[in-house]
Amino acid sequence: IDFVAGAGNGTALDRLETQVLRAALGEQAERVPIASLLWQTGDWPTSTAARVGQALVALRDQVLPGGRCDVPDPDAALPGVCRHEDARAATVNRVLLPVLAQGGGSGAIILGRA
């Protein structure tokens, strides 16, 4: 996994996402870049579709998106949180999209380059 298009939305789900990524990715969770566009758009019922778009752009253009997290919560953020506001070049072959919903319906997909 080269990038996590996170579901971080500023709620208690951020802590859950952090715990799930640490459990699923092990030590790699402490290194993989992660960003959520929900700080720009807010969360809504179909926001996962926008995050899929973010992942596809990262794969196509070989860039990591900017993010904004001035003071990460140590219990709800991984060290790889994108803390730069502008996109930056990176090798991106696989993107993980965790999908966490208030009240359930959680899952994940991995998108990759052909």
PAZAPA-4460 file (N, C-alpha, C; in steps of 0.05 Angstrom, whole numbers, plus 32768, in hexadecimal, padded with zeros to 4 digits):
% residues 114
    n_x    n_y    n_z   ca_x   ca_y   ca_z    c_x    c_y    c_z   seq   type   mol
   8011   7FE9   8000   8000   8000   8000   8012   8019   8000     1      I     A
   800E   802A   7FEC   801E   8042   7FEA   8011   805B   7FF4     2      D     A
   7FF6   805A   7FF7   7FE7   8071   8000   7FCD   8067   800C     3      F     A
   7FC4   8074   8021   7FA9   806F   802C   7F98   8088   8028     4      V     A
   7F83   8085   8018   7F6F   809A   8015   7F5C   8098   802C     5      A     A
   7F63   80A4   8042   7F56   80A0   805B   7F39   80AB   805C     6      G     A
   7F2B   80A1   8071   7F0F   80A9   8076   7F0E   80BD   808C     7      A     A
   7F24   80C8   8095   7F25   80DB   80AB   7F11   80F2   80A7     8      G     A
   7EFE   80F4   80BA   7EEA   8109   80B8   7EE7   811A   80D1     9      N     A
   7EFA   8117   80E4   7EFA   8127   80FC   7EE7   811C   8111    10      G     A
   7EDF   8103   810F   7ECD   80F7   8123   7EDC   80E0   8131    11      T     A
   7ECE   80D2   8142   7EDA   80BB   8150   7EE3   80A5   813D    12      A     A
   7ED8   80A6   8124   7EE1   8092   8111   7EFF   8095   810A    13      L     A
   7F0A   80AD   810E   7F27   80B1   8108   7F37   809E   811A    14      D     A
   7F30   809B   8133   7F3F   8089   8145   7F3B   806C   813C    15      R     A
   7F23   8065   8134   7F1E   804A   812B   7F2E   8045   8111    16      L     A
   7F2F   8057   80FF   7F3E   8054   80E6   7F5C   804F   80ED    17      E     A
   7F66   805F   80FF   7F82   805C   8107   7F87   8040   8112    18      T     A
   7F76   8037   8124   7F79   801C   8130   7F77   8006   811A    19      Q     A
   7F64   8009   8108   7F61   7FF5   80F3   7F79   7FF5   80E0    20      V     A
   7F83   800C   80D9   7F9B   800D   80C7   7FB3   8000   80D5    21      L     A
   7FB6   8006   80EE   7FCD   7FFA   80FD   7FCA   7FDB   80FE    22      R     A
   7FB2   7FD1   8102   7FAD   7FB5   8104   7FB1   7FA8   80E8    23      A     A
   7FA8   7FB5   80D3   7FA9   7FA9   80B8   7FC4   7FAB   80AC    24      A     A
   7FD2   7FC2   80B0   7FEB   7FC7   80A2   8004   7FC2   80B3    25      L     A
   8000   7FBE   80CD   8017   7FBA   80DE   802A   7FD2   80DE    26      G     A
   8044   7FCD   80DC   8058   7FE3   80DD   8055   7FF6   80C5    27      E     A
   804B   7FEC   80AF   8048   7FFD   8097   8035   8014   809D    28      Q     A
   8022   8010   80AF   800F   8026   80B6   801D   803E   80C1    29      A     A
   8035   803A   80CC   8044   8051   80D8   8053   8060   80C2    30      E     A
   8054   8056   80A9   8064   8062   8094   8053   806B   807C    31      R     A
   803D   805E   8077   802E   8063   805E   8021   807F   805F    32      V     A
   8023   808E   8049   8015   80A8   8048   7FF7   80A4   804A    33      P     A
   7FEA   80B6   8058   7FCD   80B5   805B   7FC2   80D1   805A    34      I     A
   7FAC   80D4   804B   7F9F   80EE   8049   7F81   80EA   8046    35      A     A
   7F72   80FD   8050   7F55   80FC   804C   7F4C   8117   8040    36      S     A
   7F3D   8115   802B   7F33   812E   801F   7F1B   8139   802D    37      L     A
   7F11   812A   8041   7EF9   8133   804F   7EFD   814C   805F    38      L     A
   7F16   8154   8064   7F1A   816E   8072   7F13   8185   805F    39      W     A
   7F13   817F   8044   7F0C   8194   8031   7EEF   8193   8029    40      Q     A
   7EE3   817B   802A   7EC8   8178   801F   7EB3   8173   8034    41      T     A
   7EBB   816A   804B   7EA8   8160   805F   7EA0   8143   8058    42      G     A
   7E92   8136   8069   7E8A   811B   8066   7E6C   811A   805D    43      D     A
   7E66   8109   804B   7E4A   8106   8042   7E46   80E9   8039    44      W     A
   7E2E   80E0   8035   7E29   80C4   8030   7E39   80B7   8019    45      P     A
   7E3F   80C6   8005   7E4E   80BB   7FEE   7E6B   80C6   7FEC    46      T     A
   7E76   80CF   8002   7E91   80DA   8002   7EA6   80C5   7FFA    47      S     A
   7EA0   80AB   7FFD   7EB3   8097   7FF5   7EB9   8099   7FD7    48      T     A
   7EA5   80A1   7FC7   7EA9   80A4   7FAA   7EBE   80B9   7FA5    49      A     A
   7EBE   80CF   7FB4   7ED2   80E4   7FB1   7EEE   80D9   7FB9    50      A     A
   7EEF   80C8   7FCE   7F09   80BD   7FD6   7F13   80A9   7FC1    51      R     A
   7F01   809B   7FB3   7F09   8089   7F9D   7F16   809B   7F87    52      V     A
   7F0A   80B1   7F81   7F15   80C4   7F6E   7F31   80CD   7F76    53      G     A
   7F34   80D3   7F90   7F4E   80DC   7F9B   7F63   80C5   7F96    54      Q     A
   7F5B   80AD   7F9B   7F6D   8096   7F98   7F74   8092   7F7A    55      A     A
   7F61   8095   7F68   7F66   8092   7F4C   7F79   80A7   7F42    56      L     A
   7F76   80C0   7F4B   7F88   80D5   7F43   7FA4   80D0   7F4D    57      V     A
   7FA6   80C6   7F66   7FC1   80C0   7F71   7FCE   80AA   7F60    58      A     A
   7FBF   8096   7F58   7FCA   8080   7F47   7FD2   808A   7F2B    59      L     A
   7FC0   809A   7F1F   7FC5   80A3   7F04   7FDC   80B7   7F02    60      R     A
   7FDB   80CB   7F15   7FEF   80E1   7F13   8008   80DD   7F24    61      D     A
   8008   80C7   7F33   801F   80C1   7F45   8025   80D8   7F58    62      Q     A
   8010   80E0   7F66   8012   80F6   7F79   8003   80EE   7F93    63      V     A
   800D   80F9   7FA9   7FFE   80F8   7FC2   7FF0   8113   7FC6    64      L     A
   7FD7   8112   7FCF   7FC9   812B   7FD2   7FD3   813B   7FEA    65      P     A
   7FCE   8154   7FEA   7FD4   8164   8002   7FC0   815E   8018    66      G     A
   7FC5   8167   802F   7FB3   8163   8045   7FB8   8179   8059    67      G     A
   7FA7   817A   806D   7FAA   818E   8081   7FA5   8182   809C    68      R     A
   7FBA   8180   80AC   7FB8   8175   80C6   7FCE   8182   80D7    69      C     A
   7FC8   819A   80E1   7FDD   81A9   80EE   7FE7   819C   8108    70      D     A
   7FD4   8191   8118   7FDB   8184   8131   7FCD   8169   8132    71      V     A
   7FD9   8154   8128   7FCB   813A   8128   7FC6   8130   8144    72      P     A
   7FAF   8124   8148   7FA8   8116   8161   7FB8   80FC   8161    73      D     A
   7FCA   80F7   8174   7FDA   80DF   8174   7FCA   80C5   8175    74      P     A
   7FB2   80C7   8180   7FA1   80AF   8181   7F91   80AB   8168    75      D     A
   7F90   80BF   8157   7F7F   80BD   813F   7F8D   80C4   8125    76      A     A
   7FA7   80C4   8126   7FB6   80CA   810D   7FD0   80B9   810D    77      A     A
   7FD7   80B1   80F5   7FF0   80A2   80F1   8006   80B5   80E9    78      L     A
   801F   80AD   80ED   8035   80BF   80E6   8036   80C7   80C8    79      P     A
   802A   80B7   80B7   802A   80BD   809A   8015   80D1   8091    80      G     A
   8006   80DD   80A3   7FF2   80F0   809B   7FFF   8106   808B    81      V     A
   7FF3   810B   8073   7FFD   8120   8061   7FF9   813B   806E    82      C     A
   800F   8149   8075   800D   8162   8082   8016   8179   8071    83      R     A
   8016   8175   8057   801E   818A   8044   8004   8191   8035    84      H     A
   8001   81AA   802D   7FE8   81B2   8021   7FE7   81AD   8002    85      E     A
   7FFE   81A8   7FF6   7FFF   81A4   7FD9   8005   8187   7FD3    86      D     A
   7FFC   817E   7FBC   8002   8163   7FB2   8020   8161   7FAE    87      A     A
   802A   8148   7FB1   8047   8143   7FAC   804A   8129   7F9D    88      R     A
   805F   8128   7F8D   8065   8110   7F7D   806C   80F8   7F8F    89      A     A
   8063   80E0   7F87   8069   80C8   7F95   8063   80B0   7F83    90      A     A
   806F   8099   7F89   8069   8081   7F7C   8050   8075   7F89    91      T     A
   803B   8072   7F7A   8022   8068   7F86   8018   8051   7F74    92      V     A
   801A   8039   7F7F   8011   8021   7F70   7FF8   8015   7F7C    93      N     A
   7FF4   8018   7F96   7FDC   800D   7FA3   7FD2   8022   7FB8    94      R     A
   7FB8   8026   7FB8   7FAB   8038   7FCA   7F96   8029   7FDA    95      V     A
   7F96   802C   7FF4   7F83   8020   8006   7F6E   8035   800D    96      L     A
   7F54   802E   800A   7F3E   803F   8012   7F2E   8031   8028    97      L     A
   7F33   8039   8041   7F22   802E   8056   7F07   803D   8055    98      P     A
   7EF2   802E   805A   7ED7   803A   8059   7ECB   8035   8075    99      V     A
   7EC8   8049   8084   7EBD   8047   809F   7EA3   8058   80A1   100      L     A
   7E8E   804C   80AB   7E75   805A   80AC   7E6A   805C   80C8   101      A     A
   7E5E   8072   80CF   7E51   8075   80E8   7E3B   805F   80E9   102      Q     A
   7E3D   804E   80FD   7E28   8039   8100   7E2E   801F   80F1   103      G     A
   7E46   801D   80E5   7E4D   8004   80D7   7E51   8007   80BA   104      G     A
   7E51   7FF1   80AC   7E55   7FF1   808F   7E72   7FF6   8087   105      G     A
   7E85   7FED   8097   7EA1   7FF3   8092   7EAD   7FDE   807F   106      S     A
   7EC2   7FE6   8070   7ECF   7FD5   805E   7EE8   7FE3   8053   107      G     A
   7EF4   7FD8   803F   7F0C   7FE4   8032   7F0F   7FD9   8016   108      A     A
   7F1B   7FEA   8005   7F22   7FE1   7FEA   7F3F   7FE9   7FE5   109      I     A
   7F4C   7FDA   7FD4   7F67   7FE1   7FCB   7F66   7FE5   7FAD   110      I     A
   7F6F   7FFC   7FA4   7F71   8001   7F87   7F8E   8000   7F7F   111      L     A
   7F94   7FF6   7F68   7FB0   7FF5   7F5F   7FB3   7FFB   7F41   112      G     A
   7FCB   8000   7F3A   7FD2   8005   7F1E   7FD2   7FEB   7F0F   113      R     A
   7FCA   7FEC   7EF6   7FCA   7FD4   7EE5   7FE5   7FCD   7EDC   114      A     A
***
